[in-house]
């Protein structure tokens, strides 16, 4: 009797492992954190990447070149915006995965860097542009690595990646978030797949996710707008063993690219590690970031996407 019962339990456990092993989240392709870190460094090597800088177009072209081998479509969404009497060419970049899907997830990050280091103590340094290794390049690097994964195994839902320009351009709220504000105000013409506007089930914004000492708290504006999405992401992090990096406690309230989206009716959350000493300084360089942190954030987002069921 004991042997029969033991055998039955072994069979049942084997079936459980088969079911779990065949789940979409369990089959998520392994991410290459070193590759993501290389793409972070490649962006920084271009130099400052704000609208009007010499590296702006080069950086946009680099992002497009990294997306084209993997995405079903890549589009540069240009707009002319007047800021402080100056006309700027703002370039958002959109990439689409699984275009025939009916359910859509928005993944986004800003790709520009800040034109001035306003958190420096030295007055002369305050006028210098930052390189934005963490504040800009890290979120982009994670999305680019996810693009590779999504091409190897198509998610059951559609993924719309949006790389925002002009997030860090100005000195006031009115002169920042240029790309996300334009996108949010023009969803009917910008959030389009195969000629048709899509409605996002929710969005995840990645910003400053490369810090070596990664500690990401739940962002209050995100909790207010989409508590169920915050829970979805932080619960997945816990299941993957990243509770030390994705801390299930409310942190600082952050104004970021998710705010225009929330105002436009998109349930978007901000995944951001704001506990970062070099923020808006000349010290925001790759040595303050790590491949491990990029892998952790990418792993969580990837598993969230693959766990989604189609409509």
N, C-alpha and C positions, 0 to 999 in steps of 0.2 A: 504493500500500500504506500509506504514511504517513497519507494522508487517511482511509482506511478505518479504520485503527487509532485515529486521533484521534477519529473519529466514534463508534466503539464505546465508547471511554472516556468521551466526553461523555454518551452514553446511560446508561451504567452509573452515572456520578456523579449524573445527574439522578434515576435510580431511587432511589439512596441518599438523596438529599435529600428525595424524596417520602416514603420510608418514615420517615425521622427526623421530617420535618415533620408526619406524621400520628400520631406517637406521642402517648400521653396527656400525657406531661410537656411535650412541645413545644407542646401546645394549652392549657396552663394560662392562664387569664385574667390579664391584667395587674392587679397590685395597685396601689392608690392610697395611697402612703405618707402623703400629706398628709391624707387622710381618716382614716387610722389615728391620726395625730398629733392631729387634732382630737378624736377619741374619747378619747385619752389625756388631753388638756386638759379635756375635759368631765367626766371622772371626778374629776380633781383639783379642779375648780371646785365640786364638791359638798362638798368638805372631807373631814375624817377619815371613814373608812368601816368601822370595826371594829364587831363586834357590840355593841349597846348604845348606839352613838353616834347622834346625830340624823341623820347622813347615811347610815346603814346601809341603811334601807329604800329611800331615794331612789336610792342607787347600784344596788341590786338591781333596782329598777324600770327604771332606765336600761338596764342590760344586757339585760333581757328585751325592752324596746322595740326595741333594736337587732337582736335576733335574730329576732323574730317575722316580719318581712317576708321572711326568707330561709330559715329552718330549716323542716323538715317538721313538727317538734314542739318545743316549749319547755316545760320543767317546772321549777318551783321545788321543791326537795327540802328541806323544813324539818325541823330536829331541835332538841329542847331538850337542852342540855348544861350540867351544873353544873361550873363552873371557879372554884376559890377561894371556894366557898360562894355563888357568884352564878350564877343560872340565865340562860343565854344562848340566844337564838334564833339558830341557825346556819342560813344559807341557801345551800345549793349550788344551782347552776343548770345544767340539762342541756339540750343542744340536739342534735337528730338530723338527719342528712342522708343521703338514700338509704336509707330504712328497709327496703326489700326485699332489701338486700344480705345475703350470707352471711358475708363477711369484714369484720371491723371494726377500725378504727384509733381509738384514744383520743387526743384532743388536749385538754390541760388547762392551766389557769393559776389562780392565786389572785387574788381580786378585792378582798379586804379590805386595809386599811392598818394600820400598827402604832400601838397606843394610846399609845406613849411613845417618845421619841427617846433610847434608851439609849446611843447612841454619841456623844452631845454631851458636850463637856467641862464646860460650865456645869451645875451640879447642878439649877438651876431649869429649864433647858431640857430636861433628861432626862425630866421629868415631862410634857412637852407631846407631843401626838400628831403624827405626821408626815403629810405629804400623799401620800407614796408614788407619785410620778410614775413612777419606774422600778420600784420594788419594789411591784408590784401592778398599776398601771394599764397598764404597757407590754405585758405578756403578754396581758391582756384585749383591748387595742386590736388586737393582731395577730390574735387569734382572731376578733374581730368583723369585721375586714376579710376574713379568710378565709371567713367565713360568707357574705359577699356574693359572693365568687368561686365558692363551691360551689353557690350558687343559680343562677348563670349557666351553669355547666357542671357537671353532676352527676358526681362521681367514680365510678369503676367499683367502688369499695368503699364500705362504710358508714363514716361519720365520726360519732363520738360525742364532742361537746364537753362538758367538765365544768369549770365555773367554781367553784373551791373557796372557801369562806368560812373565816375563822378560822385561816388559816395563820400569821399574825403576831401572834396575840392575846397569848400569855403570855410570861413571862420565862424559862421552862424548857421543855425538850423535851416534858414531860408536859402542858403547857398550850398547846401550839402544834399546828398541823396538824389542827385540829378537824374541818374539813370533809372533808379527804382521808382521815382515819382512819375517819370515819363511813362514807364512800363505800366504802372498801376492805373494811370489815367487813360491808357489806351489799350486795355486788355482785349477789346474786340478786334483790334487790328494787329497787335503784337503777340498775344498768346494764341497763335493760329497754327494749326497743323493741317496740312493738305487742303488749305483754303478755308478751313472752318475754325471758328473760335472754340477753344476748349475751356471747360470749367474745372478748376483745380479742387480736388478733394481736400487738399491741404498743401502747405509749403514748409520747407525747412531751409532756413538761412544759415550758412556757415561763415563765421567771421572770427578771426583771431583764434584759430584752432590748432596752431602748431607749437605753442609754448612747451618747452621741455618739461616744465612743472605743471602739467595739465590738471586744472580743476575747474570744471564747468558746472555752474549752478543753474538752477531753473530761473529763467528771466521773467520778472513779474508781468510785463506787457504781454508776453507769450502765454503766461498762465491765465490772464484775464481773457485773452482772445480765443485761445484754443487749448484748454486744460487737458482735453483728452489726447491731443497730439503730444503735448509735453509728457504725459504719462506713458504714451506709446514708446517714445524715444528713450526715456529714462528707464523704463521697465526692460526694454531690450538691452540697454547697456548693462543692467544688473544681471540679466540672464547670461550675457556674454562674459561676465566677470570683470566689468569695468566700473563697478560702483565707486571705486576710489577716485576715478576721474570724472564720472558723471554723478555729481553729488545731489541727492534728492531733497534739496533744500532751496528755498527762495534766495536769490542773490540780489545784485543791484539791478535797478530798473534802467534799461538801456534804450536810447533812441537810435535806431539803426534802419537798414533797408526794409525790415519787416513792417515798419509802421505805415508807410504808404500802402502796402499790400493789405494790411489789416483794415485800413480805412476804405479800401476798395472792395472789401468783402471777402478777401482770401484769408483763410485760417492759417496764418504763417507764424512759426516760432523761430526764435533766434538761438542758435547754439553758439555760445561765445564764452571765451575765458577772458574776462576783463581784469583778472588779477595778473597783470603783466606790466612789470616795471618799465620796460623800454617803450611803452606806448607813446606814440607821437614824438619820438626822439630819434636822433641819428643812430642810436644803438639798436634799433629794430632791424637786426641783421640775422642771417641764417644760423649763426652759432647759438642763438637763443632758442632755436627751434629743433625739433627732432623728428626723425622718420617714425619713431614709435608713436608719438602723439598723432601724427597724420594717419597712421594705420588704425589706431583706436577709433578715431572719429569716423573715418571711412567705413570701418567694419560695422559700426553701429548703424549708420545711415543705410549702408548696403543691405543689412539684414532686415531693417524696417521695410525697405522697398520690396525685397523678395518675399516678405511675409504677407504682403498685400494680395488680396483676392480680386480677380476681375469682376466687373459688374455683369 
